[in-house]
Amino acid sequence: MKPTKSMQTLILGGARSGKSRYAEQLALQSQKSVVYIATAQAHDTEMQTRIRHHQANRPNHWLTIEEPLALVATLEAYAQPEHLLLVDCLTLWLTNLLCTEDSEQRLKMELNALYAVLPNLRSDLILVSNETGLGVVPLGELTRRYVDEVGRLHQRLAAQMQQVFFMIAGLPQVLKTT
């Protein structure tokens, strides 16, 4: 018997659009064992508050892995058919990679590894990411690079995912289902 393909979902939206809440609802509905992969780093008080808010809203029985850089290795380590992997969020992960000393090489390596692992991942997957391409072109070089990299990442992932949602005011807009 041929194994069933894992369900892969991308949830995009602006800040405070309801992305994480919707991702968590989908994860709960799956009735699978959830592995929550958090990519945020608490470099300041405001970010610490945001992280605590997310932690407080998460079910206690979910396994939480905090991994700001080695996302693909973490996906591979926890991928099991009975698991649902929820990554929140890709834009923070990308930011973390852009801030490494070897960002040019590391970013390219990690992105290529992510694209390569997705077709063979043995778990359902939900990826959460901020849509940043709806505003003006930023003035700073690093910020422009960030917006460009995020845009390319979203396009590539959207092509690979079975489901893509865009969140507006807490309402999921279906962009793709297969």
CNS distance restraints for C-alpha pairs under 8 A (distance, minus, plus):
assign (resid   5 and name CA) (resid 122 and name CA) 7.68 0.50 0.50
assign (resid   6 and name CA) (resid  81 and name CA) 7.72 0.50 0.50
assign (resid   6 and name CA) (resid 121 and name CA) 7.10 0.50 0.50
assign (resid   6 and name CA) (resid 122 and name CA) 6.18 0.50 0.50
assign (resid   6 and name CA) (resid 123 and name CA) 5.56 0.50 0.50
assign (resid   6 and name CA) (resid 124 and name CA) 4.76 0.50 0.50
assign (resid   6 and name CA) (resid 125 and name CA) 7.45 0.50 0.50
assign (resid   7 and name CA) (resid 123 and name CA) 7.62 0.50 0.50
assign (resid   7 and name CA) (resid 124 and name CA) 4.76 0.50 0.50
assign (resid   7 and name CA) (resid 125 and name CA) 6.29 0.50 0.50
assign (resid   7 and name CA) (resid 161 and name CA) 7.99 0.50 0.50
assign (resid   7 and name CA) (resid 162 and name CA) 6.53 0.50 0.50
assign (resid   7 and name CA) (resid 163 and name CA) 7.91 0.50 0.50
assign (resid   8 and name CA) (resid 124 and name CA) 5.77 0.50 0.50
assign (resid   8 and name CA) (resid 125 and name CA) 4.72 0.50 0.50
assign (resid   8 and name CA) (resid 126 and name CA) 5.97 0.50 0.50
assign (resid   8 and name CA) (resid 127 and name CA) 7.94 0.50 0.50
assign (resid   8 and name CA) (resid 161 and name CA) 5.21 0.50 0.50
assign (resid   8 and name CA) (resid 162 and name CA) 5.54 0.50 0.50
assign (resid   8 and name CA) (resid 163 and name CA) 6.42 0.50 0.50
assign (resid   9 and name CA) (resid 125 and name CA) 6.11 0.50 0.50
assign (resid   9 and name CA) (resid 126 and name CA) 4.71 0.50 0.50
assign (resid   9 and name CA) (resid 127 and name CA) 6.16 0.50 0.50
assign (resid   9 and name CA) (resid 161 and name CA) 5.69 0.50 0.50
assign (resid   9 and name CA) (resid 162 and name CA) 6.15 0.50 0.50
assign (resid   9 and name CA) (resid 163 and name CA) 4.62 0.50 0.50
assign (resid   9 and name CA) (resid 164 and name CA) 5.71 0.50 0.50
assign (resid   9 and name CA) (resid 165 and name CA) 7.82 0.50 0.50
assign (resid  10 and name CA) (resid 126 and name CA) 5.89 0.50 0.50
assign (resid  10 and name CA) (resid 127 and name CA) 4.81 0.50 0.50
assign (resid  10 and name CA) (resid 128 and name CA) 6.06 0.50 0.50
assign (resid  10 and name CA) (resid 129 and name CA) 7.64 0.50 0.50
assign (resid  10 and name CA) (resid 157 and name CA) 7.42 0.50 0.50
assign (resid  10 and name CA) (resid 158 and name CA) 6.81 0.50 0.50
assign (resid  10 and name CA) (resid 161 and name CA) 6.59 0.50 0.50
assign (resid  10 and name CA) (resid 163 and name CA) 6.28 0.50 0.50
assign (resid  10 and name CA) (resid 164 and name CA) 4.73 0.50 0.50
assign (resid  10 and name CA) (resid 165 and name CA) 6.34 0.50 0.50
assign (resid  11 and name CA) (resid  19 and name CA) 6.26 0.50 0.50
assign (resid  11 and name CA) (resid  23 and name CA) 7.16 0.50 0.50
assign (resid  11 and name CA) (resid 126 and name CA) 7.36 0.50 0.50
assign (resid  11 and name CA) (resid 127 and name CA) 6.12 0.50 0.50
assign (resid  11 and name CA) (resid 128 and name CA) 4.87 0.50 0.50
assign (resid  11 and name CA) (resid 129 and name CA) 6.31 0.50 0.50
assign (resid  11 and name CA) (resid 164 and name CA) 5.85 0.50 0.50
assign (resid  11 and name CA) (resid 165 and name CA) 4.82 0.50 0.50
assign (resid  11 and name CA) (resid 166 and name CA) 5.92 0.50 0.50
assign (resid  11 and name CA) (resid 167 and name CA) 7.21 0.50 0.50
assign (resid  12 and name CA) (resid  19 and name CA) 6.64 0.50 0.50
assign (resid  12 and name CA) (resid 128 and name CA) 6.13 0.50 0.50
assign (resid  12 and name CA) (resid 129 and name CA) 5.08 0.50 0.50
assign (resid  12 and name CA) (resid 130 and name CA) 5.56 0.50 0.50
assign (resid  12 and name CA) (resid 131 and name CA) 5.66 0.50 0.50
assign (resid  12 and name CA) (resid 164 and name CA) 7.63 0.50 0.50
assign (resid  12 and name CA) (resid 165 and name CA) 6.12 0.50 0.50
assign (resid  12 and name CA) (resid 166 and name CA) 4.76 0.50 0.50
assign (resid  12 and name CA) (resid 167 and name CA) 6.18 0.50 0.50
assign (resid  13 and name CA) (resid  17 and name CA) 5.85 0.50 0.50
assign (resid  13 and name CA) (resid  18 and name CA) 7.76 0.50 0.50
assign (resid  13 and name CA) (resid  19 and name CA) 6.23 0.50 0.50
assign (resid  13 and name CA) (resid 129 and name CA) 6.92 0.50 0.50
assign (resid  13 and name CA) (resid 130 and name CA) 5.20 0.50 0.50
assign (resid  13 and name CA) (resid 131 and name CA) 5.03 0.50 0.50
assign (resid  13 and name CA) (resid 166 and name CA) 5.32 0.50 0.50
assign (resid  13 and name CA) (resid 167 and name CA) 4.74 0.50 0.50
assign (resid  13 and name CA) (resid 168 and name CA) 6.58 0.50 0.50
assign (resid  14 and name CA) (resid 130 and name CA) 5.37 0.50 0.50
assign (resid  14 and name CA) (resid 131 and name CA) 5.44 0.50 0.50
assign (resid  14 and name CA) (resid 132 and name CA) 7.04 0.50 0.50
assign (resid  14 and name CA) (resid 167 and name CA) 7.39 0.50 0.50
assign (resid  14 and name CA) (resid 168 and name CA) 7.54 0.50 0.50
assign (resid  15 and name CA) (resid 130 and name CA) 6.69 0.50 0.50
assign (resid  16 and name CA) (resid 169 and name CA) 7.90 0.50 0.50
assign (resid  17 and name CA) (resid 167 and name CA) 5.64 0.50 0.50
assign (resid  17 and name CA) (resid 168 and name CA) 5.35 0.50 0.50
assign (resid  17 and name CA) (resid 169 and name CA) 5.09 0.50 0.50
assign (resid  17 and name CA) (resid 170 and name CA) 5.32 0.50 0.50
assign (resid  17 and name CA) (resid 171 and name CA) 7.98 0.50 0.50
assign (resid  18 and name CA) (resid  22 and name CA) 6.07 0.50 0.50
assign (resid  18 and name CA) (resid 167 and name CA) 6.32 0.50 0.50
assign (resid  18 and name CA) (resid 168 and name CA) 7.40 0.50 0.50
assign (resid  18 and name CA) (resid 169 and name CA) 6.72 0.50 0.50
assign (resid  18 and name CA) (resid 170 and name CA) 4.43 0.50 0.50
assign (resid  18 and name CA) (resid 171 and name CA) 7.41 0.50 0.50
assign (resid  19 and name CA) (resid  23 and name CA) 6.14 0.50 0.50
assign (resid  19 and name CA) (resid 128 and name CA) 6.58 0.50 0.50
assign (resid  19 and name CA) (resid 129 and name CA) 7.83 0.50 0.50
assign (resid  19 and name CA) (resid 167 and name CA) 6.00 0.50 0.50
assign (resid  19 and name CA) (resid 170 and name CA) 7.39 0.50 0.50
assign (resid  20 and name CA) (resid  24 and name CA) 6.08 0.50 0.50
assign (resid  20 and name CA) (resid  88 and name CA) 7.12 0.50 0.50
assign (resid  20 and name CA) (resid 128 and name CA) 6.79 0.50 0.50
assign (resid  21 and name CA) (resid  25 and name CA) 6.21 0.50 0.50
assign (resid  22 and name CA) (resid  26 and name CA) 6.27 0.50 0.50
assign (resid  22 and name CA) (resid 170 and name CA) 7.76 0.50 0.50
assign (resid  22 and name CA) (resid 172 and name CA) 7.70 0.50 0.50
assign (resid  23 and name CA) (resid  27 and name CA) 6.18 0.50 0.50
assign (resid  23 and name CA) (resid  86 and name CA) 7.48 0.50 0.50
assign (resid  23 and name CA) (resid 126 and name CA) 6.71 0.50 0.50
assign (resid  23 and name CA) (resid 128 and name CA) 7.17 0.50 0.50
assign (resid  24 and name CA) (resid  28 and name CA) 6.16 0.50 0.50
assign (resid  24 and name CA) (resid  58 and name CA) 7.68 0.50 0.50
assign (resid  24 and name CA) (resid  86 and name CA) 7.98 0.50 0.50
assign (resid  25 and name CA) (resid  29 and name CA) 6.18 0.50 0.50
assign (resid  26 and name CA) (resid  30 and name CA) 6.29 0.50 0.50
assign (resid  27 and name CA) (resid  31 and name CA) 7.19 0.50 0.50
assign (resid  27 and name CA) (resid  32 and name CA) 7.43 0.50 0.50
assign (resid  27 and name CA) (resid  34 and name CA) 6.77 0.50 0.50
assign (resid  27 and name CA) (resid  84 and name CA) 6.86 0.50 0.50
assign (resid  27 and name CA) (resid  86 and name CA) 7.42 0.50 0.50
assign (resid  27 and name CA) (resid 126 and name CA) 7.85 0.50 0.50
assign (resid  28 and name CA) (resid  32 and name CA) 7.53 0.50 0.50
assign (resid  28 and name CA) (resid  34 and name CA) 7.99 0.50 0.50
assign (resid  30 and name CA) (resid  84 and name CA) 7.71 0.50 0.50
assign (resid  32 and name CA) (resid  82 and name CA) 5.84 0.50 0.50
assign (resid  32 and name CA) (resid  83 and name CA) 5.50 0.50 0.50
assign (resid  32 and name CA) (resid  84 and name CA) 5.89 0.50 0.50
assign (resid  33 and name CA) (resid  62 and name CA) 7.06 0.50 0.50
assign (resid  33 and name CA) (resid  82 and name CA) 6.31 0.50 0.50
assign (resid  33 and name CA) (resid  83 and name CA) 4.76 0.50 0.50
assign (resid  33 and name CA) (resid  84 and name CA) 6.06 0.50 0.50
assign (resid  34 and name CA) (resid  62 and name CA) 5.30 0.50 0.50
assign (resid  34 and name CA) (resid  63 and name CA) 6.45 0.50 0.50
assign (resid  34 and name CA) (resid  83 and name CA) 5.71 0.50 0.50
assign (resid  34 and name CA) (resid  84 and name CA) 4.86 0.50 0.50
assign (resid  34 and name CA) (resid  85 and name CA) 5.96 0.50 0.50
assign (resid  34 and name CA) (resid  86 and name CA) 7.08 0.50 0.50
assign (resid  35 and name CA) (resid  62 and name CA) 5.99 0.50 0.50
assign (resid  35 and name CA) (resid  63 and name CA) 4.84 0.50 0.50
assign (resid  35 and name CA) (resid  64 and name CA) 5.90 0.50 0.50
assign (resid  35 and name CA) (resid  65 and name CA) 7.22 0.50 0.50
assign (resid  35 and name CA) (resid  78 and name CA) 7.44 0.50 0.50
assign (resid  35 and name CA) (resid  83 and name CA) 6.82 0.50 0.50
assign (resid  35 and name CA) (resid  84 and name CA) 6.20 0.50 0.50
assign (resid  35 and name CA) (resid  85 and name CA) 4.91 0.50 0.50
assign (resid  35 and name CA) (resid  86 and name CA) 6.20 0.50 0.50
assign (resid  36 and name CA) (resid  62 and name CA) 6.72 0.50 0.50
assign (resid  36 and name CA) (resid  63 and name CA) 6.00 0.50 0.50
assign (resid  36 and name CA) (resid  64 and name CA) 4.66 0.50 0.50
assign (resid  36 and name CA) (resid  65 and name CA) 6.11 0.50 0.50
assign (resid  36 and name CA) (resid  85 and name CA) 6.06 0.50 0.50
assign (resid  36 and name CA) (resid  86 and name CA) 4.84 0.50 0.50
assign (resid  36 and name CA) (resid  87 and name CA) 6.12 0.50 0.50
assign (resid  36 and name CA) (resid  88 and name CA) 7.59 0.50 0.50
assign (resid  37 and name CA) (resid  64 and name CA) 5.92 0.50 0.50
assign (resid  37 and name CA) (resid  65 and name CA) 4.83 0.50 0.50
assign (resid  37 and name CA) (resid  66 and name CA) 5.85 0.50 0.50
assign (resid  37 and name CA) (resid  67 and name CA) 6.62 0.50 0.50
assign (resid  37 and name CA) (resid  74 and name CA) 7.97 0.50 0.50
assign (resid  37 and name CA) (resid  85 and name CA) 7.13 0.50 0.50
assign (resid  37 and name CA) (resid  86 and name CA) 5.92 0.50 0.50
assign (resid  37 and name CA) (resid  87 and name CA) 4.71 0.50 0.50
assign (resid  37 and name CA) (resid  88 and name CA) 6.33 0.50 0.50
assign (resid  38 and name CA) (resid  64 and name CA) 7.09 0.50 0.50
assign (resid  38 and name CA) (resid  65 and name CA) 6.12 0.50 0.50
assign (resid  38 and name CA) (resid  66 and name CA) 4.76 0.50 0.50
assign (resid  38 and name CA) (resid  67 and name CA) 6.03 0.50 0.50
assign (resid  38 and name CA) (resid  68 and name CA) 7.18 0.50 0.50
assign (resid  38 and name CA) (resid  87 and name CA) 6.14 0.50 0.50
assign (resid  38 and name CA) (resid  88 and name CA) 5.27 0.50 0.50
assign (resid  38 and name CA) (resid  89 and name CA) 6.75 0.50 0.50
assign (resid  39 and name CA) (resid  66 and name CA) 6.01 0.50 0.50
assign (resid  39 and name CA) (resid  67 and name CA) 5.15 0.50 0.50
assign (resid  39 and name CA) (resid  68 and name CA) 4.15 0.50 0.50
assign (resid  39 and name CA) (resid  69 and name CA) 7.26 0.50 0.50
assign (resid  39 and name CA) (resid  87 and name CA) 7.50 0.50 0.50
assign (resid  39 and name CA) (resid  88 and name CA) 6.29 0.50 0.50
assign (resid  39 and name CA) (resid  89 and name CA) 5.97 0.50 0.50
assign (resid  39 and name CA) (resid  90 and name CA) 7.40 0.50 0.50
assign (resid  39 and name CA) (resid  92 and name CA) 6.10 0.50 0.50
assign (resid  39 and name CA) (resid  93 and name CA) 5.42 0.50 0.50
assign (resid  40 and name CA) (resid  51 and name CA) 7.48 0.50 0.50
assign (resid  40 and name CA) (resid  66 and name CA) 7.59 0.50 0.50
assign (resid  40 and name CA) (resid  67 and name CA) 7.80 0.50 0.50
assign (resid  40 and name CA) (resid  68 and name CA) 6.06 0.50 0.50
assign (resid  40 and name CA) (resid  88 and name CA) 7.99 0.50 0.50
assign (resid  40 and name CA) (resid  89 and name CA) 7.42 0.50 0.50
assign (resid  40 and name CA) (resid  92 and name CA) 5.90 0.50 0.50
assign (resid  40 and name CA) (resid  93 and name CA) 7.20 0.50 0.50
assign (resid  41 and name CA) (resid  47 and name CA) 7.55 0.50 0.50
assign (resid  41 and name CA) (resid  68 and name CA) 6.72 0.50 0.50
assign (resid  42 and name CA) (resid  47 and name CA) 5.19 0.50 0.50
assign (resid  42 and name CA) (resid  48 and name CA) 4.98 0.50 0.50
assign (resid  42 and name CA) (resid  51 and name CA) 7.41 0.50 0.50
assign (resid  43 and name CA) (resid  47 and name CA) 6.65 0.50 0.50
assign (resid  43 and name CA) (resid  48 and name CA) 7.44 0.50 0.50
assign (resid  44 and name CA) (resid  48 and name CA) 6.28 0.50 0.50
assign (resid  45 and name CA) (resid  49 and name CA) 6.26 0.50 0.50
assign (resid  46 and name CA) (resid  50 and name CA) 6.39 0.50 0.50
assign (resid  47 and name CA) (resid  51 and name CA) 6.14 0.50 0.50
assign (resid  48 and name CA) (resid  52 and name CA) 6.19 0.50 0.50
assign (resid  49 and name CA) (resid  53 and name CA) 6.19 0.50 0.50
assign (resid  50 and name CA) (resid  54 and name CA) 6.37 0.50 0.50
assign (resid  51 and name CA) (resid  55 and name CA) 6.15 0.50 0.50
assign (resid  52 and name CA) (resid  56 and name CA) 6.05 0.50 0.50
assign (resid  53 and name CA) (resid  57 and name CA) 6.47 0.50 0.50
assign (resid  54 and name CA) (resid  58 and name CA) 6.45 0.50 0.50
assign (resid  58 and name CA) (resid  62 and name CA) 7.40 0.50 0.50
assign (resid  67 and name CA) (resid  71 and name CA) 6.47 0.50 0.50
assign (resid  67 and name CA) (resid  74 and name CA) 7.51 0.50 0.50
assign (resid  68 and name CA) (resid  92 and name CA) 7.71 0.50 0.50
assign (resid  68 and name CA) (resid  93 and name CA) 5.65 0.50 0.50
assign (resid  68 and name CA) (resid  96 and name CA) 6.40 0.50 0.50
assign (resid  69 and name CA) (resid  93 and name CA) 6.14 0.50 0.50
assign (resid  69 and name CA) (resid  96 and name CA) 6.48 0.50 0.50
assign (resid  69 and name CA) (resid  97 and name CA) 6.31 0.50 0.50
assign (resid  70 and name CA) (resid  74 and name CA) 6.34 0.50 0.50
assign (resid  70 and name CA) (resid 110 and name CA) 7.68 0.50 0.50
assign (resid  71 and name CA) (resid  75 and name CA) 6.17 0.50 0.50
assign (resid  71 and name CA) (resid  93 and name CA) 7.83 0.50 0.50
assign (resid  71 and name CA) (resid 110 and name CA) 7.85 0.50 0.50
assign (resid  71 and name CA) (resid 114 and name CA) 7.91 0.50 0.50
assign (resid  72 and name CA) (resid  76 and name CA) 6.15 0.50 0.50
assign (resid  72 and name CA) (resid 110 and name CA) 7.12 0.50 0.50
assign (resid  72 and name CA) (resid 113 and name CA) 6.55 0.50 0.50
assign (resid  72 and name CA) (resid 114 and name CA) 5.68 0.50 0.50
assign (resid  72 and name CA) (resid 117 and name CA) 7.33 0.50 0.50
assign (resid  73 and name CA) (resid  77 and name CA) 6.08 0.50 0.50
assign (resid  74 and name CA) (resid  78 and name CA) 6.31 0.50 0.50
assign (resid  75 and name CA) (resid  79 and name CA) 5.82 0.50 0.50
assign (resid  75 and name CA) (resid  85 and name CA) 7.33 0.50 0.50
assign (resid  75 and name CA) (resid 121 and name CA) 7.96 0.50 0.50
assign (resid  76 and name CA) (resid 117 and name CA) 7.87 0.50 0.50
assign (resid  76 and name CA) (resid 121 and name CA) 7.32 0.50 0.50
assign (resid  78 and name CA) (resid  83 and name CA) 7.70 0.50 0.50
assign (resid  78 and name CA) (resid  85 and name CA) 7.73 0.50 0.50
assign (resid  79 and name CA) (resid  83 and name CA) 6.60 0.50 0.50
assign (resid  79 and name CA) (resid  84 and name CA) 7.99 0.50 0.50
assign (resid  79 and name CA) (resid  85 and name CA) 7.35 0.50 0.50
assign (resid  79 and name CA) (resid 121 and name CA) 6.49 0.50 0.50
assign (resid  79 and name CA) (resid 122 and name CA) 5.41 0.50 0.50
assign (resid  79 and name CA) (resid 123 and name CA) 5.03 0.50 0.50
assign (resid  80 and name CA) (resid 122 and name CA) 5.38 0.50 0.50
assign (resid  80 and name CA) (resid 123 and name CA) 5.17 0.50 0.50
assign (resid  81 and name CA) (resid 122 and name CA) 5.29 0.50 0.50
assign (resid  81 and name CA) (resid 123 and name CA) 4.80 0.50 0.50
assign (resid  81 and name CA) (resid 124 and name CA) 7.32 0.50 0.50
assign (resid  82 and name CA) (resid 123 and name CA) 6.90 0.50 0.50
assign (resid  83 and name CA) (resid 123 and name CA) 5.53 0.50 0.50
assign (resid  83 and name CA) (resid 124 and name CA) 6.65 0.50 0.50
assign (resid  84 and name CA) (resid 123 and name CA) 5.63 0.50 0.50
assign (resid  84 and name CA) (resid 124 and name CA) 4.64 0.50 0.50
assign (resid  84 and name CA) (resid 125 and name CA) 5.60 0.50 0.50
assign (resid  84 and name CA) (resid 126 and name CA) 7.58 0.50 0.50
assign (resid  85 and name CA) (resid 123 and name CA) 6.64 0.50 0.50
assign (resid  85 and name CA) (resid 124 and name CA) 6.18 0.50 0.50
assign (resid  85 and name CA) (resid 125 and name CA) 4.76 0.50 0.50
assign (resid  85 and name CA) (resid 126 and name CA) 6.26 0.50 0.50
assign (resid  86 and name CA) (resid 125 and name CA) 5.88 0.50 0.50
assign (resid  86 and name CA) (resid 126 and name CA) 4.73 0.50 0.50
assign (resid  86 and name CA) (resid 127 and name CA) 6.05 0.50 0.50
assign (resid  86 and name CA) (resid 128 and name CA) 7.78 0.50 0.50
assign (resid  87 and name CA) (resid 125 and name CA) 7.81 0.50 0.50
assign (resid  87 and name CA) (resid 126 and name CA) 6.22 0.50 0.50
assign (resid  87 and name CA) (resid 127 and name CA) 4.93 0.50 0.50
assign (resid  87 and name CA) (resid 128 and name CA) 6.08 0.50 0.50
assign (resid  88 and name CA) (resid 127 and name CA) 6.49 0.50 0.50
assign (resid  88 and name CA) (resid 128 and name CA) 5.07 0.50 0.50
assign (resid  88 and name CA) (resid 129 and name CA) 7.04 0.50 0.50
assign (resid  89 and name CA) (resid  93 and name CA) 6.50 0.50 0.50
assign (resid  89 and name CA) (resid 127 and name CA) 6.89 0.50 0.50
assign (resid  89 and name CA) (resid 128 and name CA) 4.95 0.50 0.50
assign (resid  89 and name CA) (resid 129 and name CA) 5.16 0.50 0.50
assign (resid  89 and name CA) (resid 130 and name CA) 7.65 0.50 0.50
assign (resid  90 and name CA) (resid  94 and name CA) 6.06 0.50 0.50
assign (resid  90 and name CA) (resid 127 and name CA) 7.02 0.50 0.50
assign (resid  90 and name CA) (resid 128 and name CA) 6.19 0.50 0.50
assign (resid  90 and name CA) (resid 129 and name CA) 4.95 0.50 0.50
assign (resid  90 and name CA) (resid 130 and name CA) 7.61 0.50 0.50
assign (resid  91 and name CA) (resid  95 and name CA) 6.10 0.50 0.50
assign (resid  91 and name CA) (resid 129 and name CA) 5.50 0.50 0.50
assign (resid  91 and name CA) (resid 130 and name CA) 6.01 0.50 0.50
assign (resid  91 and name CA) (resid 150 and name CA) 6.79 0.50 0.50
assign (resid  92 and name CA) (resid  96 and name CA) 6.11 0.50 0.50
assign (resid  93 and name CA) (resid  97 and name CA) 6.32 0.50 0.50
assign (resid  94 and name CA) (resid  98 and name CA) 6.19 0.50 0.50
assign (resid  94 and name CA) (resid 107 and name CA) 7.55 0.50 0.50
assign (resid  94 and name CA) (resid 146 and name CA) 7.80 0.50 0.50
assign (resid  94 and name CA) (resid 150 and name CA) 7.45 0.50 0.50
assign (resid  95 and name CA) (resid  99 and name CA) 6.30 0.50 0.50
assign (resid  95 and name CA) (resid 146 and name CA) 7.18 0.50 0.50
assign (resid  96 and name CA) (resid 100 and name CA) 6.72 0.50 0.50
assign (resid  97 and name CA) (resid 103 and name CA) 5.79 0.50 0.50
assign (resid  97 and name CA) (resid 106 and name CA) 6.77 0.50 0.50
assign (resid  97 and name CA) (resid 107 and name CA) 5.71 0.50 0.50
assign (resid  98 and name CA) (resid 103 and name CA) 4.98 0.50 0.50
assign (resid  98 and name CA) (resid 104 and name CA) 7.49 0.50 0.50
assign (resid  98 and name CA) (resid 107 and name CA) 6.76 0.50 0.50
assign (resid  98 and name CA) (resid 146 and name CA) 7.65 0.50 0.50
assign (resid  99 and name CA) (resid 103 and name CA) 6.35 0.50 0.50
assign (resid 100 and name CA) (resid 106 and name CA) 7.84 0.50 0.50
assign (resid 102 and name CA) (resid 106 and name CA) 5.86 0.50 0.50
assign (resid 103 and name CA) (resid 107 and name CA) 5.53 0.50 0.50
assign (resid 104 and name CA) (resid 108 and name CA) 6.41 0.50 0.50
assign (resid 105 and name CA) (resid 109 and name CA) 6.10 0.50 0.50
assign (resid 106 and name CA) (resid 110 and name CA) 6.01 0.50 0.50
assign (resid 107 and name CA) (resid 111 and name CA) 6.00 0.50 0.50
assign (resid 108 and name CA) (resid 112 and name CA) 6.09 0.50 0.50
assign (resid 109 and name CA) (resid 113 and name CA) 6.13 0.50 0.50
assign (resid 110 and name CA) (resid 114 and name CA) 6.12 0.50 0.50
assign (resid 111 and name CA) (resid 115 and name CA) 6.29 0.50 0.50
assign (resid 111 and name CA) (resid 153 and name CA) 7.92 0.50 0.50
assign (resid 112 and name CA) (resid 116 and name CA) 6.15 0.50 0.50
assign (resid 113 and name CA) (resid 117 and name CA) 6.09 0.50 0.50
assign (resid 114 and name CA) (resid 118 and name CA) 6.34 0.50 0.50
assign (resid 115 and name CA) (resid 119 and name CA) 7.85 0.50 0.50
assign (resid 115 and name CA) (resid 156 and name CA) 7.98 0.50 0.50
assign (resid 115 and name CA) (resid 157 and name CA) 7.56 0.50 0.50
assign (resid 116 and name CA) (resid 120 and name CA) 7.91 0.50 0.50
assign (resid 117 and name CA) (resid 121 and name CA) 6.02 0.50 0.50
assign (resid 118 and name CA) (resid 160 and name CA) 7.91 0.50 0.50
assign (resid 119 and name CA) (resid 160 and name CA) 7.92 0.50 0.50
assign (resid 131 and name CA) (resid 150 and name CA) 7.88 0.50 0.50
assign (resid 131 and name CA) (resid 151 and name CA) 7.86 0.50 0.50
assign (resid 132 and name CA) (resid 147 and name CA) 6.29 0.50 0.50
assign (resid 132 and name CA) (resid 150 and name CA) 7.43 0.50 0.50
assign (resid 132 and name CA) (resid 151 and name CA) 7.57 0.50 0.50
assign (resid 133 and name CA) (resid 147 and name CA) 6.52 0.50 0.50
assign (resid 133 and name CA) (resid 151 and name CA) 6.55 0.50 0.50
assign (resid 137 and name CA) (resid 144 and name CA) 6.82 0.50 0.50
assign (resid 138 and name CA) (resid 143 and name CA) 6.08 0.50 0.50
assign (resid 138 and name CA) (resid 144 and name CA) 5.54 0.50 0.50
assign (resid 139 and name CA) (resid 143 and name CA) 7.31 0.50 0.50
assign (resid 139 and name CA) (resid 144 and name CA) 7.03 0.50 0.50
assign (resid 140 and name CA) (resid 144 and name CA) 6.14 0.50 0.50
assign (resid 141 and name CA) (resid 145 and name CA) 6.16 0.50 0.50
assign (resid 142 and name CA) (resid 146 and name CA) 6.09 0.50 0.50
assign (resid 143 and name CA) (resid 147 and name CA) 6.25 0.50 0.50
assign (resid 144 and name CA) (resid 148 and name CA) 6.13 0.50 0.50
assign (resid 145 and name CA) (resid 149 and name CA) 6.02 0.50 0.50
assign (resid 146 and name CA) (resid 150 and name CA) 6.05 0.50 0.50
assign (resid 147 and name CA) (resid 151 and name CA) 6.06 0.50 0.50
assign (resid 148 and name CA) (resid 152 and name CA) 6.28 0.50 0.50
assign (resid 149 and name CA) (resid 153 and name CA) 6.06 0.50 0.50
assign (resid 150 and name CA) (resid 154 and name CA) 6.09 0.50 0.50
assign (resid 151 and name CA) (resid 155 and name CA) 6.25 0.50 0.50
assign (resid 152 and name CA) (resid 156 and name CA) 6.17 0.50 0.50
assign (resid 153 and name CA) (resid 157 and name CA) 6.06 0.50 0.50
assign (resid 154 and name CA) (resid 158 and name CA) 5.84 0.50 0.50
assign (resid 155 and name CA) (resid 159 and name CA) 6.34 0.50 0.50
assign (resid 156 and name CA) (resid 160 and name CA) 6.63 0.50 0.50
assign (resid 157 and name CA) (resid 161 and name CA) 6.02 0.50 0.50
assign (resid 158 and name CA) (resid 163 and name CA) 7.90 0.50 0.50
assign (resid 158 and name CA) (resid 164 and name CA) 6.34 0.50 0.50
assign (resid 162 and name CA) (resid 176 and name CA) 7.03 0.50 0.50
assign (resid 162 and name CA) (resid 177 and name CA) 5.61 0.50 0.50
assign (resid 162 and name CA) (resid 178 and name CA) 5.21 0.50 0.50
assign (resid 163 and name CA) (resid 174 and name CA) 7.89 0.50 0.50
assign (resid 163 and name CA) (resid 175 and name CA) 7.57 0.50 0.50
assign (resid 163 and name CA) (resid 176 and name CA) 5.17 0.50 0.50
assign (resid 163 and name CA) (resid 177 and name CA) 4.55 0.50 0.50
assign (resid 163 and name CA) (resid 178 and name CA) 6.65 0.50 0.50
assign (resid 164 and name CA) (resid 174 and name CA) 6.38 0.50 0.50
assign (resid 164 and name CA) (resid 175 and name CA) 5.33 0.50 0.50
assign (resid 164 and name CA) (resid 176 and name CA) 4.92 0.50 0.50
assign (resid 164 and name CA) (resid 177 and name CA) 6.75 0.50 0.50
assign (resid 165 and name CA) (resid 172 and name CA) 5.89 0.50 0.50
assign (resid 165 and name CA) (resid 173 and name CA) 5.44 0.50 0.50
assign (resid 165 and name CA) (resid 174 and name CA) 4.75 0.50 0.50
assign (resid 165 and name CA) (resid 175 and name CA) 5.39 0.50 0.50
assign (resid 165 and name CA) (resid 176 and name CA) 7.00 0.50 0.50
assign (resid 166 and name CA) (resid 172 and name CA) 5.72 0.50 0.50
assign (resid 166 and name CA) (resid 173 and name CA) 5.02 0.50 0.50
assign (resid 166 and name CA) (resid 174 and name CA) 6.55 0.50 0.50
assign (resid 166 and name CA) (resid 175 and name CA) 6.73 0.50 0.50
assign (resid 167 and name CA) (resid 171 and name CA) 5.48 0.50 0.50
assign (resid 167 and name CA) (resid 172 and name CA) 4.60 0.50 0.50
assign (resid 167 and name CA) (resid 173 and name CA) 5.98 0.50 0.50
assign (resid 168 and name CA) (resid 172 and name CA) 6.55 0.50 0.50
assign (resid 168 and name CA) (resid 173 and name CA) 7.33 0.50 0.50
